[in-house]
């Protein structure tokens, strides 16, 4: 299989689905039957999870005397671990079930099960019985384990390719808004002095019933593999799912990336109760503020992803997200040390009146927002890249890895706290580990880093206007040809392409230590003139042929060199040889506005305007109609590229 992160198998049914109008953005999906009932079903489930878990955790942390045999210092970590155990035990089985059966039917069965679970939980609250509540925690974990593959395998079946990032952003946003509301309800109900247990029991049961009613409107979602024979052995099936995920290197590394985010998120979320009590000297209501801030950050980041990625899977946002997570987690450590202990537990109003606390909230919000930038593209990438027949099992493998990482998070937290490390120290260790993990992942898949560099360049120095960019094929082989104006032409084209491109590049670029390493890892093709190295030229033609045979995009700058005048140099015959070996459609493109920048060979080259004048430089990337290979002579291609470029250089 290809390792290209964006080279996804096509779900033919998806291509025919209607898209929401361009002007509406992702929110238009909330009015459509194919998305809205599913969205609200998962929203209510996430809310109920958190009403229960926050209520239970708050009660055993701040009212431990009412629950015999419960240690308030470790209860939050224990509740988290119990909730995770079903993901380890049953994710493999749930992935098979989601591939074999209609996902709408499964959603309704899961919501019916939730009602039964909440009856048990309600009894636990009313009787102040920790055993029943721990059992309910485990069963809610089972509920989420079964629903997880259904949720993420449902989206690619009902959303068009250009809606996938927006749909995932809405789901992520909705999940964390649900967490926010559930946190507020759970915390407020637990804080009610007399009737807290009754309020929690009633709220959890009511949400389960409403969720079941909404799930009745989820549209039919045909089984991906109805003839699948389910392996009920969780151990062997778990290993089989992990092997299935590892069959595509990029998907597997993306799964690891998401699982790492769950490690980070679990570390922070399960620490908030003790962080509020022991570091901030705050009461349970302030925990709600912390969780709400974190949830709003994730929701904001998730929603911004569609705008920042221009409705495509933009993996360049992933490194941006990981950088932000570490920066603000480290600042949270330092901000925590500026908090003076109080003589009593602060309420919300007292907490918000202290300016150092606003720095804490800002760090949490921004850390979570960058977490949204990190997670949404990875989820969309996994959904787009996975084969439809076993997509749910890939999601199940993701749940298995997520649970393993969350258990590791709980164990690390327990180990560090038992060694006397405070909660701020735990945050710092997590931030530094995040740096190590990020460097490791991006060294394995430099495509993430290169897309990030391209995204930063394009969004910092330039404002790009795309003309007919949809003409770049979303799948299948094609040769892209473009005028060569500057040293960053390839980076700009890569940043605006919906899928990876194999660039044919001057062999001397590969001698540059860092840039050469990056381009080698994204499979750029080095080329040299015949009089310099005939063997390298032949290898380049062979590499182009193999790439086209595998359905990839190949981009060549037919001028063979940068322009020194701003005019287009005569096109050479290299593209003719490429097409002779493997005929493919040729897509002409033209860049306008780069001539005269510091990246060009203009004699009076200047820095782009953000550095020079504070205004973004305007560029245009114009894409022409594909040309049949038989008509793609160098002269005809130069004529088409010149027409696309126009008078502006």
Phi, psi and omega per residue, in radians:
X1 nan 2.685 3.115
X2 -1.263 2.559 3.068
X3 -1.617 0.042 -3.116
X4 -1.139 2.127 -3.054
X5 -1.075 -0.476 -3.065
X6 -1.892 0.077 -3.127
X7 -1.532 1.552 -2.957
X8 -1.733 2.595 2.972
X9 -1.158 2.527 -3.074
X10 -1.544 2.290 2.992
X11 -1.604 1.790 -2.987
X12 -1.034 -0.628 -3.133
X13 -1.134 -0.582 -3.089
X14 -1.129 -0.637 -3.053
X15 -1.097 -0.451 -3.086
X16 -1.591 -0.039 -3.078
X17 -1.342 2.529 3.100
X18 -1.209 2.457 3.087
X19 -1.700 2.696 3.049
X20 -1.251 2.601 -3.074
X21 -0.975 2.556 -3.067
X22 -0.963 -0.717 -3.057
X23 -1.241 -0.403 -3.066
X24 -1.364 -0.483 -3.055
X25 1.226 -2.871 -3.019
X26 -1.189 -0.411 -3.078
X27 -1.180 -0.340 3.069
X28 -1.063 -0.440 3.123
X29 -1.118 -0.469 -3.086
X30 -1.212 -0.159 3.091
X31 -1.792 0.079 -3.049
X32 -1.887 2.434 -3.085
X33 -1.060 -0.570 -3.094
X34 -1.210 -0.282 -3.074
X35 -2.150 -0.764 -2.955
X36 -1.038 -0.881 -3.126
X37 -1.063 -0.691 3.091
X38 -1.093 -0.764 -3.129
X39 -1.028 -0.841 -3.080
X40 -1.265 -0.481 3.060
X41 -1.115 -0.857 3.135
X42 -1.225 -0.554 3.109
X43 -1.065 -0.850 -3.113
X44 -1.175 -0.607 3.091
X45 -1.135 -0.772 3.116
X46 -1.127 -0.677 3.121
X47 -1.105 -0.770 -3.105
X48 -1.148 -0.711 3.054
X49 -0.874 -0.791 -3.005
X50 -1.460 -0.527 2.986
X51 -1.013 -0.804 -3.114
X52 -1.181 -0.920 -3.028
X53 -1.171 -0.732 3.136
X54 -1.181 -0.730 3.102
X55 -1.065 -0.822 3.137
X56 -1.097 -0.837 -3.114
X57 -1.106 -0.727 3.138
X58 -1.113 -0.738 -3.135
X59 -1.099 -0.793 -3.066
X60 -1.364 -0.314 3.104
X61 -1.464 -0.758 -3.032
X62 -1.827 -0.205 3.105
X63 -2.308 0.816 -3.030
X64 -1.057 -0.485 -3.087
X65 -1.090 -0.404 -3.105
X66 -1.454 -0.118 -3.131
X67 -2.176 1.901 -3.080
X68 -1.256 2.464 3.057
X69 1.329 0.297 -3.116
X70 -1.946 2.239 3.094
X71 -1.606 1.973 -3.067
X72 -1.111 -0.418 -3.104
X73 -1.309 -0.473 -3.104
X74 -1.974 -0.049 -3.047
X75 -1.045 -0.739 -3.097
X76 -1.082 -0.747 3.128
X77 -1.172 -0.643 3.140
X78 -1.177 -0.754 3.110
X79 -1.052 -0.756 3.115
X80 -1.079 -0.757 -3.116
X81 -1.145 -0.730 3.134
X82 -1.107 -0.700 3.133
X83 -1.106 -0.539 -3.062
X84 -1.414 -0.513 -3.027
X85 -0.892 -0.778 3.127
X86 -1.040 -0.518 3.105
X87 -1.093 -0.652 3.115
X88 -1.225 -0.736 -3.017
X89 -1.374 -0.653 -2.906
X90 -2.107 -0.005 -3.099
X91 -1.061 -0.728 -3.111
X92 -1.075 -0.750 3.132
X93 -1.177 -0.724 -3.113
X94 -1.150 -0.569 3.081
X95 -1.118 -0.714 3.088
X96 -1.117 -0.762 -3.127
X97 -1.060 -0.721 -3.124
X98 -1.188 -0.533 3.085
X99 -1.354 -0.484 -3.017
X100 -1.533 -0.537 -2.996
X101 -2.077 2.841 3.079
X102 -1.040 2.219 -3.050
X103 -1.249 -0.470 3.082
X104 -1.174 -0.728 3.103
X105 -1.107 -0.748 3.133
X106 -1.099 -0.687 3.128
X107 -1.053 -0.722 -3.136
X108 -1.203 -0.660 3.098
X109 -1.136 -0.722 3.134
X110 -1.103 -0.719 -3.129
X111 -1.215 -0.551 3.046
X112 -1.154 -0.722 3.091
X113 -1.065 -0.630 -3.132
X114 -1.079 -0.617 3.115
X115 -1.088 -0.776 3.132
X116 -1.089 -0.758 -3.120
X117 -1.072 -0.724 -3.095
X118 -1.272 -0.385 2.987
X119 -1.154 -0.702 3.080
X120 -1.147 -0.788 3.129
X121 -1.088 -0.699 3.111
X122 -1.057 -0.714 3.093
X123 -1.096 -0.689 3.123
X124 -1.106 -0.725 3.101
X125 -1.117 -0.812 -3.063
X126 -1.180 -0.569 -3.121
X127 -1.637 -0.030 -3.040
X128 0.888 0.815 -3.072
X129 -1.848 1.852 -3.089
X130 -1.126 -0.574 -3.124
X131 -1.096 -0.801 3.108
X132 -1.110 -0.661 -3.125
X133 -1.229 -0.650 3.048
X134 -1.139 -0.677 3.079
X135 -1.085 -0.758 3.115
X136 -1.098 -0.668 3.088
X137 -1.039 -0.774 3.115
X138 -1.092 -0.785 -3.108
X139 -1.179 -0.598 3.049
X140 -1.173 -0.541 3.016
X141 -1.120 -0.695 3.066
X142 -1.072 -0.784 3.114
X143 -0.966 -0.849 -3.113
X144 -1.232 -0.567 3.120
X145 -1.100 -0.744 -3.125
X146 -1.280 -0.648 -3.058
X147 -1.350 -0.458 -3.082
X148 -0.974 -0.969 3.109
X149 -1.079 -0.599 3.097
X150 -1.071 -0.792 -3.059
X151 -1.077 -0.914 -3.022
X152 -1.434 -0.358 3.045
X153 -1.438 -0.386 3.119
X154 -1.168 -0.730 -3.006
X155 -1.019 -0.883 -3.114
X156 -1.132 -0.360 3.109
X157 -1.319 -0.428 -3.005
X158 -2.064 -0.110 -3.138
X159 -2.015 2.528 3.039
X160 -1.254 2.867 -3.069
X161 -1.007 -0.693 -3.112
X162 -1.333 -0.163 3.124
X163 -1.687 -0.134 -2.971
X164 -1.147 -0.760 3.122
X165 -1.153 -0.784 3.128
X166 -1.102 -0.726 3.119
X167 -1.121 -0.758 3.081
X168 -1.113 -0.668 3.102
X169 -1.079 -0.734 3.102
X170 -1.117 -0.738 -3.140
X171 -1.114 -0.779 3.120
X172 -1.119 -0.783 3.100
X173 -1.056 -0.828 -3.135
X174 -1.062 -0.696 3.132
X175 -1.052 -0.777 -3.066
X176 -1.415 -0.447 2.963
X177 -1.179 -0.683 3.072
X178 -1.092 -0.710 3.073
X179 -1.062 -0.740 3.124
X180 -1.046 -0.891 -3.115
X181 -1.144 -0.746 3.110
X182 -1.080 -0.651 3.104
X183 -1.117 -0.772 3.139
X184 -1.109 -0.818 -3.125
X185 -1.130 -0.821 -3.122
X186 -1.097 -0.764 3.138
X187 -1.169 -0.738 -3.128
X188 -1.159 -0.735 -3.138
X189 -1.151 -0.736 3.136
X190 -1.134 -0.515 -3.123
X191 -1.409 -0.194 3.103
X192 -1.189 2.137 -2.953
X193 -1.113 -0.708 -3.005
X194 -1.771 -0.757 -2.974
X195 -1.989 0.409 -3.083
X196 -1.025 -0.805 -3.114
X197 -1.103 -0.730 3.133
X198 -1.133 -0.735 3.132
X199 -1.099 -0.731 3.120
X200 -1.112 -0.779 -3.137
X201 -1.072 -0.768 -3.115
X202 -1.177 -0.747 -3.113
X203 -1.108 -0.781 -3.110
X204 -1.114 -0.746 -3.135
X205 -1.185 -0.715 -3.135
X206 -1.101 -0.760 3.140
X207 -1.127 -0.646 3.113
X208 -1.126 -0.732 -3.135
X209 -1.165 -0.768 3.129
X210 -1.112 -0.726 3.119
X211 -1.056 -0.696 3.102
X212 -1.126 -0.682 3.132
X213 -1.131 -0.746 -3.131
X214 -1.165 -0.642 -3.092
X215 -1.102 -0.343 3.122
X216 -1.129 -0.322 -3.100
X217 -1.705 -0.019 3.100
X218 -1.150 2.206 -3.070
X219 -1.229 2.788 3.133
X220 -0.947 2.391 -3.140
X221 -2.335 1.675 -2.956
X222 -0.976 2.559 3.111
X223 -1.084 2.404 3.142
X224 -1.296 -0.593 -3.109
X225 -2.539 1.327 -3.032
X226 -1.118 -0.380 -3.130
X227 -1.556 0.136 -3.123
X228 -1.125 2.324 3.038
X229 -1.634 2.087 -3.045
X230 -1.334 2.275 3.022
X231 -1.642 1.951 -3.046
X232 -1.471 -0.017 3.093
X233 -1.422 1.877 -3.033
X234 -1.150 -0.523 -3.090
X235 -1.227 -0.931 -3.111
X236 -1.156 -0.631 -3.131
X237 -1.249 -0.567 3.071
X238 -1.062 -0.819 3.118
X239 -1.135 -0.628 3.119
X240 -1.134 -0.736 3.120
X241 -1.120 -0.705 3.127
X242 -1.149 -0.669 3.079
X243 -1.149 -0.666 3.102
X244 -1.076 -0.759 3.121
X245 -1.145 -0.659 -3.102
X246 -1.266 -0.218 -3.141
X247 -1.142 -0.398 3.027
X248 -2.036 1.922 -2.995
X249 -1.035 -0.761 -3.092
X250 -1.169 -0.721 3.100
X251 -1.070 -0.774 -3.096
X252 -1.130 -0.735 3.111
X253 -1.165 -0.559 3.059
X254 -1.178 -0.670 3.062
X255 -1.063 -0.754 3.112
X256 -1.109 -0.663 3.119
X257 -1.098 -0.764 3.107
X258 -1.145 -0.713 -3.137
X259 -1.105 -0.631 3.085
X260 -1.118 -0.673 3.096
X261 -1.085 -0.648 3.078
X262 -1.142 -0.618 3.050
X263 -1.030 -0.871 -3.121
X264 -1.108 -0.841 -3.110
X265 -1.082 -0.736 3.136
X266 -1.116 -0.664 3.123
X267 -1.047 -0.774 -3.110
X268 -1.281 -0.851 -3.026
X269 -1.118 -0.707 -3.126
X270 -1.333 -0.214 -3.139
X271 -1.610 -0.191 -2.994
X272 -1.090 -0.625 -3.101
X273 -1.131 -0.862 3.116
X274 -1.243 -0.559 3.087
X275 -1.074 -0.780 3.132
X276 -1.146 -0.773 -3.047
X277 -1.290 -0.817 -2.973
X278 -1.624 -0.485 -3.086
X279 -1.793 -0.796 -3.082
X280 -1.600 -0.130 -3.089
X281 0.916 0.902 -3.034
X282 -2.168 2.761 -3.110
X283 -1.564 3.114 -3.069
X284 -1.041 -0.481 3.134
X285 -1.116 -0.549 3.113
X286 -1.245 -0.544 3.038
X287 -1.005 -0.710 3.104
X288 -1.057 -0.701 3.106
X289 -1.104 -0.747 3.135
X290 -1.104 -0.825 -3.135
X291 -1.141 -0.657 3.126
X292 -1.136 -0.741 3.123
X293 -1.088 -0.768 3.125
X294 -1.084 -0.760 -3.119
X295 -1.153 -0.722 3.106
X296 -1.108 -0.632 3.106
X297 -1.113 -0.829 3.108
X298 -1.061 -0.781 -3.137
X299 -1.079 -0.737 3.128
X300 -1.115 -0.822 3.118
X301 -1.068 -0.702 -3.127
X302 -1.126 -0.722 -3.141
X303 -1.232 -0.617 -3.132
X304 -1.199 -0.349 -3.071
X305 -1.023 -0.711 -3.105
X306 -1.111 -0.743 3.141
X307 -1.166 -0.766 -3.101
X308 -1.217 -0.487 -3.081
X309 -1.721 -0.020 3.129
X310 0.988 0.740 3.036
X311 1.082 0.605 3.021
X312 -2.419 2.982 3.135
X313 -1.352 1.745 -3.076
X314 -1.824 1.652 -3.095
X315 -1.299 -0.142 3.055
X316 -1.133 -0.333 3.108
X317 -1.302 -0.336 -3.062
X318 -1.139 -0.881 3.070
X319 -1.066 -0.642 3.082
X320 -1.018 -0.754 3.128
X321 -1.106 -0.766 -3.098
X322 -1.168 -0.614 3.091
X323 -1.115 -0.821 -3.132
X324 -1.088 -0.679 3.127
X325 -1.021 -0.848 -3.099
X326 -1.188 -0.740 -3.102
X327 -1.030 -0.834 -3.044
X328 -1.430 -0.409 3.016
X329 -1.212 -0.683 3.093
X330 -1.157 -0.734 3.116
X331 -1.134 -0.569 3.095
X332 -1.093 -0.654 3.090
X333 -1.046 -0.851 -3.119
X334 -1.209 -0.645 3.123
X335 -1.125 -0.599 -3.118
X336 -1.135 -0.532 -3.116
X337 -1.366 -0.110 3.089
X338 -1.659 0.036 -3.122
X339 -1.558 2.101 3.110
X340 -1.444 2.389 3.125
X341 -1.125 2.511 3.131
X342 -1.786 2.812 -3.120
X343 -1.393 -0.211 3.130
X344 -2.595 2.917 3.124
X345 -1.302 2.171 -3.072
X346 -1.336 2.485 2.980
X347 -1.487 -3.129 -3.073
X348 -1.080 -0.807 -3.084
X349 -1.125 -0.757 3.104
X350 -1.117 -0.697 -3.135
X351 -1.090 -0.772 -3.070
X352 -1.302 -0.322 3.126
X353 -1.330 -0.309 -3.125
X354 -1.572 2.084 -3.067
X355 -1.062 -0.644 3.113
X356 -1.025 -0.466 3.141
X357 -1.226 -0.463 3.114
X358 -1.205 -0.533 3.048
X359 -1.153 -0.684 3.074
X360 -1.025 -0.837 -3.113
X361 -1.138 -0.685 3.118
X362 -1.104 -0.747 3.117
X363 -1.074 -0.760 -3.129
X364 -1.132 -0.748 -3.128
X365 -1.103 -0.837 -3.077
X366 -1.232 -0.667 3.065
X367 -1.006 -0.807 -3.124
X368 -1.210 -0.649 3.127
X369 -1.072 -0.763 3.099
X370 -1.192 -0.472 3.002
X371 -1.085 -0.633 3.054
X372 -1.129 -0.733 3.078
X373 -1.037 -0.591 -3.077
X374 -1.327 -0.758 -2.935
X375 -1.468 -0.725 -3.016
X376 -1.062 -0.839 3.112
X377 -1.073 -0.603 -3.137
X378 -1.190 -0.743 3.091
X379 -1.084 -0.774 -3.140
X380 -1.128 -0.669 3.120
X381 -1.094 -0.784 -3.137
X382 -1.093 -0.759 -3.135
X383 -1.141 -0.709 -3.110
X384 -1.275 -0.571 -3.006
X385 -1.529 -0.400 -3.072
X386 -1.360 2.550 3.068
X387 -1.161 2.340 -3.100
X388 -0.987 -0.554 -3.063
X389 -1.186 -0.426 3.133
X390 -2.332 0.509 -3.126
X391 -1.086 -0.725 -3.115
X392 -1.116 -0.605 3.122
X393 -1.256 -0.504 3.017
X394 -1.150 -0.737 3.087
X395 -1.108 -0.655 3.089
X396 -1.100 -0.713 3.071
X397 -1.065 -0.655 3.082
X398 -1.075 -0.751 3.126
X399 -1.113 -0.658 3.104
X400 -1.078 -0.840 3.138
X401 -1.141 -0.722 3.101
X402 -0.976 -0.817 -3.090
X403 -1.141 -0.686 3.112
X404 -1.093 -0.733 3.140
X405 -1.203 -0.630 3.125
X406 -1.212 -0.641 3.052
X407 -1.124 -0.736 3.086
X408 -1.061 -0.653 3.097
X409 -1.085 -0.793 3.136
X410 -1.113 -0.714 3.141
X411 -1.150 -0.718 3.107
X412 -1.096 -0.758 -3.139
X413 -1.096 -0.770 3.125
X414 -1.110 -0.721 -3.126
X415 -1.138 -0.810 -3.098
X416 -1.185 -0.728 3.134
X417 -1.171 -0.599 3.096
X418 -1.206 -0.395 3.093
X419 -1.526 0.035 3.102
X420 1.626 0.099 3.097
X421 -1.336 2.258 -3.141
X422 -1.355 3.035 -3.140
X423 -1.069 -0.747 3.071
X424 -1.033 -0.665 3.086
X425 -1.111 -0.648 3.077
X426 -1.093 -0.712 3.098
X427 -1.091 -0.726 -3.126
X428 -1.140 -0.783 3.119
X429 -1.037 -0.739 3.134
X430 -1.104 -0.726 3.133
X431 -1.098 -0.740 -3.130
X432 -1.219 -0.675 3.060
X433 -1.088 -0.620 3.123
X434 -1.084 -0.656 3.090
X435 -1.098 -0.792 -3.119
X436 -1.092 -0.804 -3.122
X437 -1.114 -0.726 -3.134
X438 -1.080 -0.811 3.136
X439 -1.054 -0.703 -3.125
X440 -1.133 -0.846 -3.092
X441 -1.133 -0.741 -3.082
X442 -1.291 -0.368 3.025
X443 -1.292 -0.513 3.101
X444 -1.366 -0.631 -3.133
X445 -2.225 1.411 -3.112
X446 -1.077 -0.285 3.111
X447 -0.959 -0.658 3.108
X448 -1.053 -0.828 -3.074
X449 -1.190 -0.716 -3.123
X450 -1.182 -0.688 3.072
X451 -1.119 -0.625 3.095
X452 -1.121 -0.802 3.124
X453 -1.069 -0.723 3.120
X454 -1.128 -0.737 -3.126
X455 -1.114 -0.760 3.128
X456 -1.100 -0.791 -3.135
X457 -1.038 -0.846 -3.061
X458 -1.167 -0.678 -3.052
X459 -1.584 -0.134 3.095
X460 -1.724 -0.857 -3.045
X461 -1.597 -0.486 -2.947
X462 -2.275 2.713 2.926
X463 -2.080 1.971 -2.976
X464 -1.743 2.312 2.993
X465 -1.809 2.152 3.134
X466 -1.685 2.326 3.101
X467 -2.027 1.950 3.101
X468 1.011 0.740 3.141
X469 -1.136 -0.367 3.135
X470 -1.135 -0.209 3.114
X471 -1.297 -0.263 3.006
X472 -1.229 2.105 -3.016
X473 -1.053 2.384 3.107
X474 -1.365 -0.315 3.059
X475 -2.725 2.822 3.133
X476 1.561 2.829 -3.080
X477 -1.310 2.539 3.038
X478 -2.860 2.704 3.054
X479 -1.904 2.185 3.078
X480 -1.725 2.346 3.068
X481 -2.191 2.459 -3.052
X482 -2.607 2.684 3.021
X483 -1.192 2.707 -3.026
X484 -2.040 1.773 -3.010
X485 -1.835 -0.590 -2.982
X486 -2.588 3.040 3.130
X487 -1.274 -0.242 -3.088
X488 -1.881 0.223 -3.139
X489 -0.965 -0.833 -3.095
X490 -1.102 -0.681 -3.120
X491 -1.142 -0.721 -3.129
X492 -1.183 -0.749 3.111
X493 -1.105 -0.738 3.128
X494 -1.073 -0.706 -3.110
X495 -1.147 -0.493 -3.081
X496 -1.760 -0.019 3.140
X497 -1.468 2.469 3.109
X498 -1.311 -0.122 -3.105
X499 -2.642 2.880 -3.106
X500 -1.122 2.680 -3.124
X501 -2.235 2.409 2.995
X502 -1.587 1.792 -3.120
X503 -1.452 2.395 3.002
X504 -1.618 2.046 -2.950
X505 -2.283 2.639 3.095
X506 -0.950 2.310 -3.046
X507 -1.073 -0.405 -3.102
X508 -1.203 -0.426 3.109
X509 -1.072 -0.569 -3.060
X510 -1.304 -0.118 3.079
X511 -1.468 -0.298 3.111
X512 -1.231 2.181 -2.959
X513 -0.892 -1.060 -3.033
X514 -1.379 -0.835 -3.107
X515 -1.096 -0.719 3.120
X516 -1.071 -0.731 3.114
X517 -1.075 -0.759 -3.130
X518 -1.107 -0.850 -3.069
X519 -1.202 -0.541 3.048
X520 -1.112 -0.692 -3.087
X521 -1.320 -0.331 3.045
X522 -1.726 0.272 2.986
X523 1.137 0.586 2.965
X524 -1.139 2.678 -3.012
X525 -1.897 1.990 3.112
X526 -1.298 2.482 -3.134
X527 -2.438 2.632 3.103
X528 -2.453 2.665 3.071
X529 -1.090 2.722 -3.109
X530 -1.059 -0.614 -3.102
X531 -1.282 -0.306 3.091
X532 -1.593 -0.808 -3.070
X533 -2.773 1.568 -3.086
X534 -1.118 -0.599 -3.141
X535 -1.161 -0.717 3.109
X536 -1.125 -0.674 3.109
X537 -1.069 -0.764 3.121
X538 -1.125 -0.728 3.110
X539 -1.091 -0.635 3.119
X540 -1.122 -0.770 3.113
X541 -1.092 -0.700 3.126
X542 -1.144 -0.692 3.125
X543 -1.141 -0.695 3.090
X544 -1.099 -0.730 3.134
X545 -1.072 -0.807 3.139
X546 -1.102 -0.715 -3.131
X547 -1.086 -0.762 3.136
X548 -1.186 -0.651 3.095
X549 -1.089 -0.526 3.138
X550 -1.559 0.127 3.056
X551 1.415 0.417 -3.097
X552 -1.677 2.925 3.020
X553 -1.584 2.376 3.048
X554 -2.111 2.265 3.128
X555 -2.029 2.302 3.126
X556 -2.309 2.517 3.037
X557 -1.753 1.711 -2.945
X558 -1.138 -0.265 3.092
X559 -1.163 -0.477 3.112
X560 1.396 -0.044 3.135
X561 -2.874 2.841 3.076
X562 -1.241 2.510 3.059
X563 -1.238 2.472 3.085
X564 -1.824 -0.071 -3.099
X565 -2.139 -0.194 -3.036
X566 1.644 -0.322 3.087
X567 -1.455 2.770 -3.138
X568 -1.392 2.189 3.077
X569 -1.263 2.772 3.102
X570 -1.006 2.401 3.117
X571 -1.306 2.397 3.123
X572 -1.580 3.121 -2.982
X573 -1.676 0.180 3.129
X574 -1.047 -0.690 -3.135
X575 -1.123 -0.559 3.104
X576 -1.109 -0.732 3.133
X577 -1.174 -0.672 3.104
X578 -1.064 -0.779 -3.110
X579 -1.263 -0.499 3.086
X580 -1.127 -0.669 -3.104
X581 -1.346 -0.594 3.097
X582 -2.631 1.699 3.133
X583 -1.048 2.370 3.128
X584 -2.719 2.713 3.080
X585 -1.037 2.545 3.126
X586 -1.980 2.211 -3.107
X587 -1.884 1.917 3.111
X588 -1.351 2.488 3.121
X589 -2.427 2.770 3.106
X590 -2.510 2.368 3.046
X591 -1.749 2.327 3.085
X592 -2.155 2.438 2.999
X593 1.797 -0.075 -3.119
X594 -1.535 -0.372 -3.117
X595 -1.148 2.246 -3.101
X596 1.779 -0.231 3.082
X597 -1.331 2.911 -3.125
X598 -1.115 -0.331 -3.132
X599 -1.486 -0.089 3.122
X600 -1.739 3.126 3.122
X601 -1.783 0.432 3.049
X602 -1.109 2.407 -3.076
X603 -1.159 -0.366 3.107
X604 -2.052 0.765 -3.053
X605 -1.046 2.455 -3.107
X606 -2.193 2.738 3.012
X607 -1.144 2.607 3.034
X608 -0.991 2.761 -2.950
X609 -1.040 -0.564 3.131
X610 -1.007 -0.602 3.112
X611 -1.390 -0.644 -3.005
X612 -1.527 -0.806 -2.990
X613 -2.260 -0.097 3.095
X614 1.487 0.151 3.119
X615 -2.143 2.408 -3.065
X616 -1.186 2.320 3.104
X617 -1.247 2.390 -3.118
X618 -1.628 2.252 3.066
X619 -2.137 2.811 3.039
X620 -2.307 2.343 2.956
X621 -2.026 1.919 -3.116
X622 -1.826 2.358 -3.091
X623 -2.065 2.267 -3.116
X624 -1.650 3.055 3.088
X625 -1.150 2.459 3.079
X626 -1.026 2.507 -3.118
X627 -1.942 2.311 3.080
X628 -1.029 2.543 -3.081
X629 -1.031 -0.548 -3.124
X630 -1.160 -0.450 -3.108
X631 -1.689 -0.027 -2.984
X632 -1.542 1.135 3.039
X633 -1.392 2.719 3.119
X634 -0.969 -0.687 -3.108
X635 -1.165 -0.752 -3.136
X636 -1.171 -0.705 3.127
X637 -1.118 -0.730 3.128
X638 -1.115 -0.662 3.111
X639 -1.100 -0.749 -3.124
X640 -1.206 -0.729 3.126
X641 -1.140 -0.696 3.116
X642 -1.099 -0.705 3.121
X643 -1.143 -0.670 3.115
X644 -1.173 -0.657 -3.118
X645 -1.250 -0.691 -3.109
X646 1.256 -2.699 -3.068
X647 -1.395 -0.409 -3.069
X648 -1.382 2.303 -3.121
X649 -1.832 nan nan
